[in-house]
């Protein structure tokens, strides 16, 4: 997954970089790195799996980040 594909996936999922970091279980710094250099293979797979779900089934995975 390229950086632009990563950012497009976040947009489609309605996630900020910080939200995506929380969902993927990485630091915000790593989430920012993914947006610039592309995500790791496991993170890319996780996003692809979330995108494959119908939109009404995605919400349980997007619990608010604890900040």
MOPE-V509264 format. One record per backbone hydrogen bond with DSSP energy under -0.5 kcal/mol. NH is the residue of the N-H (numbers start at 0). CO is the residue of the C=O. E is the energy in kcal/mol with one decimal. If there is no record, write none. Layout:
nh=NH co=CO e=E
nh=NH co=CO e=E
//
This chain:
nh=5 co=1 e=-2.5
nh=6 co=2 e=-2.6
nh=7 co=3 e=-2.2
nh=8 co=4 e=-2.4
nh=9 co=5 e=-2.3
nh=10 co=6 e=-2.2
nh=11 co=7 e=-2.6
nh=12 co=8 e=-2.3
nh=13 co=9 e=-0.9
nh=13 co=10 e=-0.7
nh=14 co=9 e=-2.8
nh=19 co=15 e=-2.6
nh=20 co=16 e=-2.2
nh=21 co=17 e=-2.0
nh=22 co=18 e=-2.7
nh=23 co=19 e=-2.8
nh=24 co=20 e=-0.9
nh=24 co=21 e=-0.6
nh=25 co=20 e=-2.7
nh=30 co=26 e=-2.3
nh=31 co=27 e=-2.4
nh=32 co=28 e=-2.1
nh=33 co=29 e=-2.5
nh=34 co=30 e=-1.6
nh=35 co=31 e=-1.2
nh=35 co=32 e=-0.6
nh=36 co=32 e=-3.3
nh=37 co=33 e=-2.2
nh=43 co=39 e=-2.7
nh=44 co=40 e=-2.4
nh=45 co=41 e=-2.3
nh=46 co=42 e=-2.3
nh=47 co=43 e=-2.4
nh=48 co=44 e=-2.5
nh=49 co=45 e=-2.2
nh=50 co=46 e=-2.6
nh=51 co=47 e=-1.4
nh=52 co=48 e=-0.8
nh=52 co=49 e=-0.8
nh=56 co=53 e=-2.6
nh=57 co=53 e=-0.5
nh=57 co=54 e=-1.1
nh=58 co=54 e=-0.6
nh=60 co=57 e=-1.9
nh=61 co=58 e=-2.1
nh=66 co=64 e=-0.9
//
